[in-house]
Amino acid sequence: MRKMKTKILSLGDRLREEGIQIGVKKGREEGREEGIEKKNFTATKNMLEKDFPVSTICDILDVTPEFVQKVIEALRKEE
């Protein structure tokens, strides 16, 4: 005779598992967004240093003029 192992999860356990999965997914999404913003920041900075017009930067990188302004202000603070 084979014994079957069963695992009974309480409602609390199931909710905790679901919460962990949601947290992991959200963390990945936030990390991905931060990575994209960092890459856009670096690319914008490099393009500004090569005197690209703001409109060209926005078109190529699909960023807003406000984002480019944020990079410009950050560069001023570094000086």
C-alpha angles and dihedrals in degrees: 000000000000121000115222117217114217129186117207115198121202119225088255091054092049092049091048091051091049091048091052091050092049091048093051092049092048091048092053092049092049091047091050091050092049090050092051092048092049091050091048090048092053093045091048091049091050092048092048090051088055090050098249111167116252091242091055092049090051092049096047099041097031092233129138126253086244090059090051089049089052089054091048090052092048090052091051090054090053092057 
